Amino acid sequence: MAAITPGVVVVALIVLAALVLFATEPVPVDITALGVMVTLMLVEPVTGLLADAGVLAGQVTMITPEQGLSGFASPATITVLAMFILSEGVRRTGIVQTLGEYIGRITGDSETKQLSAIVGIVSPVSGFINNTAAVAILLPMVTDVANRGNTSPSKLLLPLSYASMFGGTLTLIGTSTNVLASDVAARLAAAPEYANTDLHELGMFEFTGLGVVVMLVGIAYLLTVGRWLTPARIEPTDDLTKEFGVGDYLTEVTVREDSPLVGRKVRNALAEGDLDVDLLQLIRGEEVFLEPLGPKQIQAGDTFTLRTDRDTLLSLLDLEGLDLVDVPVDEAELEQAEAGQNLVEVVVAPGSPLVGESLTSIGFRQRYNATVLALRRGREVVRRRMDEVPLKVGDTLLVQAPTETIERIDGGREFILIGEVEHHDYREEKTGLAIGIVAAVVALAGLGILPIVVSALAGSLAMVVTRCLDPGEIYEAVQWDVILLLAGVIPLGIALERTGAASLLAEGVVASSAALPVIGVLAVFYLLTALLTNVISNNASVVLMIPVAVETAQAVDASATAFLFAVMFAASTAFMTPVGYQTNLFVYGPGGYRFTDYVRVGGPLQLLLMGVTTLGIATMFGIPIAI
């Protein structure tokens, strides 16, 4: 039996602290991962100093600085980085948006056709471009399809997220989880203690057969039981003010002749102060002005559209000599400033520098020349005093802005725009080149001509050389928080192996599952990984669980790759919480979901795929199925 050494105790405490931080997110998960990496590297030198001083009996074995920094040079990290660039090259051509327009044309107002087309397209697409990117690209299209077809967006967005996860199980490059699992397997295979196992670097299509089964079963569930369980939280509407329920917070006021505001600039008279008031637009005769309103000089007869509550409005009327205009303010009223769009929904994107910031701290109004009317987080909608609310990934903001600003937001990486804008600068002439480059990357790696990391990097370079991407765009394409997360958690897996913690955990799993056959232990690992992934990062789950799974496979005399697959597939399919997978967070706000919706729809799906995946792996590796 493996001994409980000081190293095991220390790494167990670090893992426990990491799990708590990953689950609660007091800081972003990538910062937690970097903190874990630094802590692991500090253990040996710090305990060495304490041992020399006589405080400890001896130095605690952990990882070397080279092992701690290995995540930055890991083929998995570099491959995932390259896949972000490849996915961006495809996105810039507009090919996925073209597919979305095709869906809208063929599905009409049939929810069944809409759902079938969406899950039928996103799943295979997610097998070849990053599934997170696929959902980000398709999200505006799906919302438009729902509203045009008079379908609740909630009925389509959760299936969109789940279907992208099915696609991620099709190929090695479908998700960063697969790439990381292959890298961990290759590293373990090189260790002497695993020389007699069947561990190896995974091929591009090595598990595609099982992935296809998972995808087909998952799609069948979404079209039947899942469709029935998925709630219609948001009613289809053409008016965003009704969807967000901000009608009671919008009003218009006119400046009287005797108002003390006449002659003063907006920034000095109305834009500043303690009252919870946002100026949305200024109507002067036939002209309508949006931000920036601050430099405008107020004139008698000016009409301002405001976002505020009724009590604040009464206080404002008493103080400033304003008259209330008794007309309802709806989307049409807020869209009259310019020919293009002025009122849109935007979702805070993963990796956005705005995560953790508030509208005040980033100077949202000044930065974007835009005003936020409401903030939706799941079912919760904040319509007042929202300026100090820290933003999270998946938060949906109702924004009014000039058309130029909306186009700039659409082209940036801070937000995902919900709904298509009328103007896009797609490089449609590069569509064939971009698809050809991705196909070449897949073919070269799939045929074993080049390692996936070399193939992916060559493809990334080709995207720039062929002008599918401008050089500066490759930096915007990468989700750096994912890269830092990978680099930070990889050393944790090394520490689990080096300290013997993985062996100790494996012995515990085997002992507690002594009455189970091998297929039962396999199912246990799937379930444990799935539950863990629904709380923390999928990549962190893979790093923590694969060493334990491989040790367990050796203990029960089973295929190590079979247990690797169980962990990998479970980590790629986290359905039961909005925080389990980034795509779940994408749709949380736009779908207006409750936390429990993910359990209701995703729980049965998780159990169904546990059975399907476990039986599929058992069949692939000749594990007896009899209980």
C-alpha positions, 0 to 999 in steps of 0.5 A, spaced: 500 500 500 502 506 498 504 510 504 501 517 506 508 521 505 508 529 507 508 530 499 502 526 499 499 531 504 501 537 501 499 536 494 492 533 497 491 540 501 493 544 494 488 540 490 483 541 496 484 549 496 484 549 488 478 545 488 474 550 492 477 556 488 475 553 482 468 552 484 467 558 488 471 563 483 473 568 488 479 569 482 478 567 475 480 560 474 486 561 470 489 565 476 488 560 480 491 555 476 497 559 476 497 560 483 497 552 484 503 552 479 507 557 483 505 554 490 507 547 487 514 550 485 515 553 492 514 547 496 521 543 495 525 550 496 521 552 502 521 546 505 528 545 504 530 551 508 525 549 513 529 543 514 536 546 514 533 550 520 531 544 523 523 546 523 522 540 519 524 533 519 526 533 511 525 536 505 518 535 502 518 532 495 514 535 490 516 538 483 522 541 480 521 548 476 522 545 470 516 540 471 512 546 474 513 550 467 512 544 463 505 546 462 507 552 457 511 548 453 506 542 453 504 540 446 497 540 449 498 547 450 501 549 444 496 545 440 490 548 443 493 555 442 493 553 434 486 551 434 484 557 437 487 561 431 485 556 426 477 557 428 478 564 428 480 563 421 474 559 419 470 564 423 472 570 419 470 567 412 463 567 415 462 560 413 458 558 419 454 564 419 452 562 412 450 555 415 446 559 420 442 563 414 441 556 411 438 554 417 433 560 418 431 559 411 429 551 411 426 551 418 421 557 418 417 557 424 417 549 426 421 548 432 422 541 431 426 543 424 429 548 428 432 544 433 434 538 428 437 543 424 441 546 429 444 540 433 445 537 426 450 542 424 453 544 431 455 537 433 459 535 426 462 542 426 464 542 433 468 536 431 473 540 427 473 547 430 473 549 437 466 547 440 467 554 444 468 558 438 462 554 434 457 556 440 460 563 440 459 564 432 452 560 432 449 564 438 446 570 434 444 566 429 440 561 433 437 567 437 435 570 430 432 563 428 428 563 434 425 570 434 423 569 427 420 563 428 416 565 434 420 560 438 422 561 445 430 562 445 430 558 451 428 552 447 434 552 442 440 555 446 441 549 451 441 544 446 446 548 442 451 548 448 450 540 449 450 539 441 457 542 441 459 538 447 457 531 443 461 534 437 467 535 441 468 528 442 468 526 435 476 528 434 482 529 437 481 537 436 474 537 438 476 540 445 482 542 449 480 536 453 481 531 448 488 534 446 490 535 454 488 528 455 492 525 449 498 529 452 498 526 459 497 519 456 503 520 452 507 523 458 505 517 462 507 512 457 514 515 457 514 513 465 518 506 466 512 504 471 507 505 465 511 501 460 507 495 460 500 499 459 497 500 452 498 508 454 500 512 448 499 519 444 492 519 441 490 519 434 486 524 430 480 519 429 482 514 435 475 515 438 471 517 433 467 511 433 465 512 440 464 519 439 459 518 433 455 513 438 455 519 443 453 524 438 447 520 435 444 518 442 445 525 445 441 528 439 436 523 439 435 525 447 435 532 445 429 531 440 425 527 444 426 527 452 430 533 452 425 537 448 420 536 453 424 537 459 427 544 456 423 550 459 421 556 455 424 561 460 424 567 455 418 569 450 419 570 443 419 577 442 421 583 437 421 588 442 427 587 447 425 592 452 419 587 453 424 581 453 428 585 459 422 588 462 425 595 462 418 598 460 417 601 467 424 604 467 424 607 461 421 614 460 421 621 456 422 628 460 422 635 456 426 641 459 421 647 461 423 654 459 424 656 466 428 650 467 435 651 471 438 646 466 437 650 460 444 653 457 448 648 461 452 642 458 449 635 459 455 632 463 454 638 468 447 638 469 444 631 468 450 625 467 453 626 474 450 625 481 448 620 486 441 619 482 440 612 479 439 615 472 442 613 465 441 618 459 439 614 453 438 619 447 436 626 446 431 628 441 431 635 439 426 637 433 427 632 428 434 630 430 435 624 435 442 624 438 446 618 442 452 618 446 456 622 447 451 626 450 456 630 455 458 635 450 451 637 448 448 644 451 441 643 453 436 647 450 428 649 452 424 644 449 429 638 449 426 631 450 431 626 454 429 619 454 431 616 461 432 609 464 430 610 471 425 608 477 419 611 478 421 614 485 428 617 482 424 620 476 419 624 481 425 626 485 429 629 478 422 632 476 422 636 482 429 638 482 430 640 475 424 643 472 422 637 467 416 635 465 414 628 464 412 626 457 406 621 457 408 616 452 411 609 452 418 608 450 419 601 446 424 598 442 422 602 436 423 609 440 430 607 442 431 605 434 430 611 431 436 615 432 440 612 425 438 607 420 442 601 423 441 598 430 441 601 436 439 596 441 442 590 442 443 584 447 451 582 448 454 577 452 460 577 456 465 572 453 470 568 456 477 571 456 474 578 456 478 583 460 471 585 463 470 579 467 470 581 474 470 589 473 464 593 473 460 598 468 463 603 473 470 601 473 471 600 466 468 606 464 463 603 460 459 609 457 465 613 455 469 606 453 463 604 448 459 610 447 453 606 449 448 605 455 446 599 459 439 598 460 439 592 464 443 586 466 441 579 466 444 573 469 440 567 468 433 568 470 435 574 474 434 581 471 438 587 474 434 594 472 437 599 477 443 600 480 447 595 476 453 600 475 457 596 481 455 589 479 462 585 477 461 582 471 461 574 469 462 570 463 455 569 460 452 575 463 447 578 458 447 586 457 441 590 454 445 596 450 443 602 447 449 605 442 450 608 435 450 603 430 458 604 429 459 602 436 455 596 435 459 594 429 465 595 433 463 591 439 461 585 434 468 585 431 471 585 438 473 579 443 469 582 449 462 580 448 458 576 443 453 580 440 446 576 440 443 577 433 446 578 427 448 586 425 446 588 418 454 589 416 459 584 416 466 584 414 467 577 412 472 574 408 468 570 403 473 569 398 478 566 403 472 561 405 475 555 401 482 557 403 480 556 410 477 550 410 482 547 406 487 549 411 483 546 417 482 539 412 490 539 411 491 540 419 486 534 420 489 530 414 496 530 416 495 529 423 490 523 422 495 520 417 500 520 422 505 524 417 505 530 422 504 530 430 498 534 431 502 540 434 506 541 428 500 540 424 496 545 427 502 550 428 503 550 420 496 551 419 496 557 423 502 560 420 498 558 413 492 562 415 496 568 416 500 567 410 494 566 405 491 572 409 485 569 412 487 572 418 491 579 419 498 578 423 495 582 429 488 578 429 492 571 431 493 574 438 485 576 439 483 569 437 487 566 442 483 565 449 489 566 453 485 564 460 484 557 457 492 557 455 494 559 462 489 554 465 492 549 461 499 551 463 497 552 470 494 545 471 499 540 468 504 541 473 498 539 478 498 532 475 505 531 475 505 532 482 500 527 483 504 522 480 511 524 483 508 524 490 505 518 490 498 521 491 495 518 485 497 511 487 494 512 494 487 515 491 487 509 486 488 504 491 482 507 495 478 507 489 479 500 488 478 498 495 471 502 495 469 498 489 472 491 490 465 488 489 464 491 482 466 488 476 471 492 471 466 495 467 463 498 474 469 501 476 470 504 469 463 507 470 465 510 477 470 513 474 466 516 468 461 518 474 466 521 478 469 525 473 463 528 470 461 530 477 467 534 478 467 537 471 460 540 473 463 544 479 470 545 476 474 546 469 474 540 465 481 541 464 483 541 471 478 534 472 482 531 466 489 532 470 486 530 476 483 524 474 487 521 469 493 519 473 488 516 478 484 512 473 491 509 470 493 507 476 486 504 478 486 500 471 493 497 473 490 495 479 484 491 476 488 489 470 485 493 465 486 497 459 489 504 461 487 507 455 480 504 456 480 508 463 483 514 460 477 514 455 472 514 460 475 520 464 476 524 457 469 523 455 466 525 462 470 531 462 468 533 455 460 532 457 458 536 463 451 538 462 448 539 469 451 546 471 452 552 467 459 553 470 461 546 468 463 548 461 464 554 457 458 553 452 453 552 458 455 559 461 454 562 454 447 560 453 445 562 461 444 569 460 441 569 453 436 563 455 434 566 461 435 559 465 435 557 472 441 553 475 436 547 476 434 547 468 441 544 467 440 539 472 433 537 470 435 537 462 442 535 463 442 530 469 438 524 465 443 526 459 449 525 463 446 518 466 444 516 459 451 517 456 455 514 462 451 508 460 452 509 453 460 511 453 461 505 459 458 500 454 462 503 448 469 503 451 467 496 454 466 493 447 472 497 444 477 494 449 474 487 450 472 488 458 466 483 460 459 487 460 456 482 464 455 484 471 
